[in-house]
Amino acid sequence: MLNNQGRPTAPKKLGAHEGKTFSGHRGLLMEEALIFETGRIDATGVDLDEPAAFTPRLGTLAREEEIGLPGLSEPETMRHYVRLSQKNYAIDSGLYPLGSCTMKHNPRLNESMARLPGFADIHPLQPQSTVQGALALIEELAGWLMALTNMEAVAMSPKAGAHGEYCGMAAIKAAIEAKGEGATRRVVLVPESAHGTNPATAAAIGFEVRSVPAGEDGNVHPQAVRALMGPDVAGIMLTNPNTCGLFERQIVEIAQIIHEGGGYFYCDGANFNAIVGKVRPGDLGIDAMHINLHKTFSTPHGGGGPGSGPVVLSSRLAPFAPVPFVRRNGDHLALVEDKVGTQALGRLTAFHGQMGMFVRALSYILSHGADGLKQASEDAVLNANYVRARLADLMSLPFGNRPCMHEVLFDDTWLKDTGVTTLDFAKAMIDEGYHPMTMYFPLVVHGAMLIEPTESESLASLELFIMTLRDLAMSALRGETARFEGAPFLAPRKRLDETRAARAPVLRWTKPEPIVDAQAAE
Ligand SMILES: *Cc1c(COP(=O)(O)O)cnc(C)c1O
C-alpha cells in the first residue's frame, strides 16, 4: 500500500490486504463453500461402468429430473470434510469454559479401551452367552455408580442427561400411580434457576410445573419449598450443585419437606463433577438422579460422541427401574428384558444403552480409583475458585465474593455504562481464540457468564485464559467498544443473527438464482 508520497504506509494490523484475499482463504484457513455449490453433477470419485440395458420397473415412481447430488472427486471430498472438521472448536484444541457442561479432557486411554474388538465389534442382538464380558462391564460400572451415590439401583440405558431425567421422572410417576395417587399428585416443583431440560421433562411426562423462586443468595430455601408443597405435589427437581455454581446447603431439609409431604426428590446430577467422592447423593435424601457420563466421567460429548445418562434410584424407586438390566446368577450374567410380573417401566430405548460410553467411563473410573475421583472433584472446584479469585476485582459476582463449586458465575453489573454487553464480551473471546463461556444462563442472573474450567486445565493454561479475560475486561471498562461491537472479527463468519437462525432456520439448500451480470445487461 503506497501513500501519496509513494512511500509505503505503516502496515495495518491485519496486513496490507486487511485480511481480504483473492481466493477467499486466509493464511491456511480455507473458505469453505457448500458441497452443493462446488460439486458437479458429472463428477464422481469412482469409475462406474455403464449399466447393462434393463427395463425399469419403477413405473410412475421413476425420477424424471436429475437427482442433483453434488459430485466430487475423491480428494475433493476428502478435503471438504477434513477442512470442515478443522473448523470445529473442540476440547482437543483448546480450553472450553462452557459452564454447566463439564467440557473436560477425554483421556486417550478410554478411547483405546473402547476400541478393543471385544467391545467395539459386538452386536446388541448377539446371544448373551457370547457377551458375558460386556455384561460384566455394565455390572461393574453400575456398581461404581451406586457406590459413589449410595443408591439402591441404577438404570443404565438412558442416552443423555435429559433422557435420564425422563427415566427418573417416569419412575416417580409410576411410584405415585402404584400408590393410587396418580390423579391427585400432578405438580412438580422446579427452581427458577433450573436447566431448561428440567421443566421440559416434567411437562413431557405430563406434570404441571410450579416454579420455586431462588433466594437472594442464589440458593433454594426450605421455606420457599414448604410454601409450595401440598397433596398435589409429586416431587421436586433440584440441581446440586445448582446452576449458579453453589452447593444447595439446605438440601437435607428440602428432602425432608418433600418426603413428609408424600413426594419424591429428583436431583439433576449433571454437576456431579463437583462432588464425586465428597458427598453421596443418597445420603442427602435424593430418590433419583441422572449422571452424565459425558460430563463427570469424561466420555466425549457434543460432536465427539453420544451422551449417556444412567439414573441412580433410591430403594423407594428401584422397583420401577426400566428394563433391561443385568442380573447375576452365580457366574452367569443375564440381561433381564421382560417386565412381566414386575413394576418395572418398559424400555426407554432399543438395546441396553451406550456401550462405548460405558467402556470409557469405567476406564476413567478405574484409572483414577476412588482417591483419584475425589481429587478430580477437588481440583475442578479449586480451578473454578482460582478463576473467581483472579477476576473478582474486575468482573462482578452476583452472590458476593464467596467460594463457588466447580463453576463460577459472573453477572453483567460490571459492564453497566460501558456500551459492552455479555454477548459482545463473549464474541470478543472468539477473536482471542477462546470458546465463550455459557452466557445468559442461569436466567436468574442478569447477563450471566458461567465459567467452568474443569480439573483438566493446567495452571499455565488457566493463567493465559485469565490474563486474556482481564485484558478484555479492562478494554471494556476503558470503553474500547470497537473491540467488541461486531466481534468476532477474525472468525470465518462474523456476528450472526442467532435469533433469526433459531426462529427461522433455513434447513434446506436451494439452488441460488443465476446472478445476472450487470455489465453484460447494460
Ligand atoms: C447438561 C445438563 C443437562 C442435560 O444433559 P444432556 O446430556 O445434554 O441431555 C441437564 N441439566 C444440567 C444442569 C446440565 O448441565
The ligand as a Tripos MOL2 file, in Angstrom:
@<TRIPOS>MOLECULE
LIG
   15    15     1     0     0
SMALL
NO_CHARGES

@<TRIPOS>ATOM
      1 C1        -26.0850  -30.9230   30.5440 C.3       1 LIG1
      2 C2        -27.1730  -30.7220   31.5180 C.ar      1 LIG1
      3 C3        -28.4070  -31.3860   31.3780 C.ar      1 LIG1
      4 C4        -28.7940  -32.1980   30.1640 C.3       1 LIG1
      5 O1        -27.9180  -33.2050   29.7840 O.3       1 LIG1
      6 P1        -27.8910  -33.6910   28.2670 P.3       1 LIG1
      7 O2        -26.9740  -34.8630   28.2760 O.co2     1 LIG1
      8 O3        -27.4080  -32.5470   27.4530 O.co2     1 LIG1
      9 O4        -29.2910  -34.0800   27.8920 O.co2     1 LIG1
     10 C5        -29.3460  -31.2100   32.3620 C.ar      1 LIG1
     11 N1        -29.1130  -30.4150   33.4240 N.ar      1 LIG1
     12 C6        -27.9550  -29.7550   33.5890 C.ar      1 LIG1
     13 C7        -27.7470  -28.8880   34.8080 C.3       1 LIG1
     14 C8        -26.9400  -29.8720   32.6370 C.ar      1 LIG1
     15 O5        -25.7970  -29.2100   32.7800 O.3       1 LIG1
@<TRIPOS>BOND
     1     1     2 1
     2     2     3 ar
     3     2    14 ar
     4     3     4 1
     5     3    10 ar
     6     4     5 1
     7     5     6 1
     8     6     7 2
     9     6     8 1
    10     6     9 1
    11    10    11 ar
    12    11    12 ar
    13    12    13 1
    14    12    14 ar
    15    14    15 1
@<TRIPOS>SUBSTRUCTURE
     1 LIG1         1 GROUP 0 **** ****
